[in-house]
Amino acid sequence: MIKVTISTIGTLLIVNRNAIVLTAIYSLALAMILDGLFQDISSGGNAWKQGDWLINNHDVVVRRGLFGSVLLLISSVFDFPVLVLLGVIQGTIISLIFALFWYAGVRNKNSDILTFLLLSPIFLIFSANDLQGSLRKEILAYLSFLPLLFSLLQHGIVHLKYVFISLFLWTIAVSTHEANVFFSPFIVALTYIGFRSQGLKFHIALSSLAYIVISGVAFFYSMSFSSVESHTAVCAPLLKSGLNQDICSGAIRWLEYDVWYGMYRSRSVFISWGLYYFVLTLVFMCTFIFYLFQSFYPFRVLCLFLLVNLFFLPLYFIAIDWGRWINFGMFSFVVLFIAIYIQDGRLHKIPRMNTFSWISTLLFCIAWGVHHGGRAMFEFGFAKNSLAFFSVFGG
């Protein structure tokens, strides 16, 4: 009786290993991110993680200012602390993102490939591995993908109501940060995939045009008001709201510099050891993708992965957050992969990994991590950071 029970439990664990591990790691990663967010809000806000969101147009018109202006308005009308309001919004968005991709993984729990894409060190747990690179404004772009992806997962097609929700979120995303415009080809592709099987060519054309026009207008606006003479004009409304001067020392202060200064900073990385770290990161990830897809068109998938990342290439010349740009590429790749391959059912015909390969791949995903500046190190691995997270509570 005991042997039968142990055997049954063992079988259940093996059959559901992907769902169990994905649930455990995503829950812990989200807890680490939310704990970091709580620490930020409690200490007066991070100059980059919250400061960028608080850029506003109250006293001067500048790129990225729409979201912060609305936050200050809501805070004033309801007499609610603006930093706490922002923390609630950031926490809600990142939780929704984790929940949707957890749902995608559990729904397709027999797919080892999808599970390890979701556990990739440059996908969602990237934010837990390097908290300084987390909760940036790209999560608004990620959020705008969720309605379309949810519709595909639920119905196999995209319903028009989900496109309207996505367009609303997309407008916020691209007007809040110009880098989000680079996701345009992929959200258009997702819409195309969702409407294609329905033969709705007019819907494809109209929705694609809407995304492109919104992106174009937002980008033109950002370039037209790209900098300010003094960041104090942006900072003043925040100080009046009771925030500390330190909140203005990061992204807000950076508004004094134009795109050419960002390119100068990026050029310095190209002639430093940082470039070699970045190349190492790319080699690791390409090897990971090729190994993961070894029984499922490895060269074709690797080419798709590289092609997707090429769309974000201009960002590497403008700003030094190279790890975030890799994360952009991985997010877009995973979204396209889910939309294309999960939908047609071919992925489920691939034999599951043997135990050794599965454990080896899992160890790679949790042992290795990427800094938001692009450096690949074990220091930023999920295993090390989760142990540090628990040690804080243990101490």
N, C-alpha and C positions, 0 to 999 in steps of 0.2 A: 504493500500500500504506500509506504513512504517512498520507495524507489519510483513508483508510478507518478506520485505527486511531484517529486523532484524532477523527473523527466519531463513532465507536463509543463512545469514552471520554466525549465530550461528551454523547451521548444517555444513557449510563448515569448520569452525574452529575445530569442534569436529572430523569430518572425517579426517582432515589434521593435527590434533594436534601433532602427532609424528614428521612429517616433519617440522612443524613450530618450535617446541621446539628444535629439533636436529639442525636445521639450525642456530637458534639464539645462542644456547650454544656453538656449535662448532666454529661459527664465532668469538664469544667473547673470547673463550679459545685460539684460534689461534692468535687473536690480542694481548692477554696478553703475550703469548710466544714470539711472534715476537717483541713486545715492550721490553721485557726482553733481547732478543738477541741484539736489537739495543743499549740498555743501556750497555750491556757487551762489545760490539765492540767499542763503543764510549769511554769507560773508560779503554781501553787497553787490554780487554779480561779477562775471568774468568779462574782461575788456574785449574779448573776441567772441566767446560763445553767447553772451547776452548783449554785449556792446553793439555788435553788428545789427542785431534785430532792433535796436533802439535808435538807430539813425533816423532822423525825422526832418520834416520840411516846415516846422513851425516858424522858424526865423529866416531860413534860407532854403532855396530849392536845390536839392542834390540827389544823385542816384541813390537807390535803396531806401529812400526816405518815406515812402508811402506807408509801409507796415508800422514803422515806429510812430508816425503821426496818428494813425488809427488807435494804436495802443494807448498813447497819451490821452487821446480824446475819451476813450472808454474809461480809462483810469480816473479822469477828471469828473466825468458825468456820474459815475457810480461810487466815487470816493474810495477807490480800491487801489492798493499799492501796485504800481505799474510793473515792478520787478516780479512780484508774486504772480500777477496776471500772465506775464511772459513765461514764467516757470511752468504754470499750469498748461499753457498752450504747447510749449516744447515737450513736456512730459506726455501729453495726450497724443501728439503727432508721432513721437518715436514709439509709443506703445502700440498705436494703430499699425505702424509699419511692421513691427515685429509680429504682431498678431496675424496680419495677412499672410506673411511669408511662412509663419509657423503653420497656418491653416493649409497653405499650398503643399508644404512638406508632409504633414500628417495625412492629408488627403491622398497623397501619392507615396505612402510610406515604404512601399516595396522598391522604390527607385533609389538605389545607392547613389547614382549620379546626381540626382536632384538634391538629395540630403547633403552631400558633401559640397555642392555648389552653395547651398544655403549656409553651410558651416565654414566656408572659405574665409581665411583671415583678412581678405580685402572686401568681404561683403558686410553684413550687418554687425558682426562681432568686431569689425574694425573700430567701431565707435567705442567699444568697451576696452579694447586693447590700448588705445591712446585717447583718453578722455578729453584731452585738449583739442583733438580733432573732431569731437562729437558735437551734435546739436547745432551744426552750422546750417545755413539757410538752404542747402541742397535738400534737406529733409522736406521742404515745401514742394520741391519738384518731385521727390519720391512719393509724397502724399497724392499728388495729382495723377500718378499712375495707378493708384490703388483701386479707384472705381472701375476702370477698364479691366484690370487684372481680375478683380473679384467677379465681374460679369462673365469673363471668359472661364474662370474656374467653376462657376455655378451653372452657367447655361451653355458654354461652348461657343457663344457668340457675344457681341457687344450690343446692348440695348441703348437706344438713343438717350434715355434719361441719365445713364451713367456717363455719357459723353458730355452732357450739359454740366454735370457735377464736376467732371474732370476739367472742363474748360474754365469754370469759375476758379478752381484751385490753381490751375495753370496760370491764369491772369495774375493771381497773387504771387505765385512763385517767380515768374520772370520779371515782374515789376519790382520785386524785393531784392533780387540779386541777378546781375547780368550774366553770370556764369551758367545759370539755369537754362538759358537760351540754347546751350549746346546739347541739351536733351531733346530738342525739337524733333530731329529725325526719328527718334525711337518712340516717342509718344504718337507721332503720326503713323509709324509702322504698326504700332499696337492697334490703333484705330482701324487701319487697313485690314489687318488680320481678322479683327472682330466682325467687320462688315462684309469681307470678301465672300465667305461661304453663303451669305444671304443674298448675294448679287445686288447689293444696294450701292451702285456706283455713284449715285448722286450724293448719298450720305458720306461716302468716302471722300469725294471731292470737296464737299462743303465743310466737313469737319477738319480735313487736312488744311484747307485754306484758312479756317478760323484759327487753328493753332499757329500757322505760319505768320498770319497778319498780327496776331497778338504778340508773338515773339519779336517780330520786326519792329513794331511800335515801341515795345518795352526796351529793346536794345538801343533804338535811336534816342529814346528819352535818357537812358543811362549814359550814352556817349555825349549827349548834349549838355548834361549837368554832371560831369564826371568828377569834379573836384571843387573844393572851396578854398578861399584864401586863408581862412582860419577856422579850425575845427571848433572853436569856442561858440560859434553861432549855432552849431548842432548840439553842443553839450549844454548850453544854457537852459533849455527847457527841461532837461533831465535833472539838473541841479535844483531847479525850482520844484521839481516833483519829489525832492528829498533824497536823490541818489548821490553817491559819493563821486568825487572827481575822478577816482581811479577807473570808473566805468568808461571814461572817455579816452583812456590811454592806449587803446588798441585799434580796433576797426574804425572808430570815429576819428581818431587822430590821423589815421592812414588816408582819410579823405583829402588831406592837404597835398598828397602826392598824386601825380598823374600816372597814366599807364606806362609812360616811358621809364619812370623810376622803377616800376615793377619789373619791367623787362631788363633793366640794368641789374636788379637783384637776382633775377633768374639766370642771367648770363654768367654770374659768378659761380653758380652751381655747376654749370657746364664745364668749368675749368677747375673743378675741385674734386675731392674724394666723394662728394655727394653723388656725382654722376655714376661712379662705380657701384655705390650702394644701390642706386636706382636700377642700373642694368642687372645687378644681381637679383633684385626684386622681380624684374620682368622675366628673367630666366627661370626663377623658381615658379612663377605663376604659369608660364607657358608649359613647363614640365608637368605641373600639377594638372592643367587642363588636358594635355595630351595623354597622361597616364589615366586620368579619370574616364576619358572617352576612348580608351584603346580598343574597345569592342563596338564602338558606335561612331563611325566616320571621324576618326581623330584628326586627320589633316583638314577636313572641311570645317570642323568645329573650331580648331585652332585658328584657322584663317578668319572665321567669323569673329572670334574673340579679339584678334589683332585689328581687324577692320573696325569694329566697334570702338576700340580704344583710340584709333586714329582720328576719330571725330573730335576727340578732346585734346588733340595735339597742340592747338594754339594756346591752351591754358598753361602748358609747360613753359612757354616763352613769356608769359605775362605775370605769373605768380609762382612762388616757391613751394606751395603746398602740394607737392607732387604725389604724396600718398593719397590725398583726397581725390586727385584727378584719376588715379588708378581705381579708387573706390567708385567714382562716377562710371568708369568703363565697365567694371564688374557688375554694378547694379543694372546697367542697361543690357548687358549680355544675359544676365539671369532672367530678366523680364522677357526678353525676346525668346530665350530658350523655353521658358514655361509656355509662352503663347504659341510657339510653333510646334514643339515636340510633345508636350503633354496633351495637347489638343487632339492630335491624330492617333495617339495610342501606341506609336511605335516604341516609345521608351520602355514600356512595360514588358516588352518581349526580350529585353536584354537580361541575360542571366545575372543573378546577384553575385557580389564579390564573395570570395572565400573568406574565412575568418581572419587569416593573416593579413590579406590585402585590406580588409575593412578596418582592422585595428591600426595598421600602418598609416592609412590615409587619415584616420581620425587623429592620430598622434601628430601628424604633420599640421593639421588644421588648428590644433590647440596649443602646439609648442612654438609655432612660428608666427610672428606678427609684423605689422608695418606701421612705422611712425607716420604721422600726417604729413611730414616733410618728405617721405618717400624711402626712408632707410628701412631695410629688412633686417630684423634682429630678433633673437629669442627673448630679449628684454621686453619686447612688446607682445609676446605670446599670451594667449588667453589663459593658459595654465598658470603662468607666473603671476599674472595680474589677479586671477581669481583667488590664488593662495594669499596674496597680499590683502585682498578684500576681506577674506575670512579672518586673517590675522588681526585686523583692526578691531573686529568684534570680539575676537578671542582675548585680545589684550585688555 
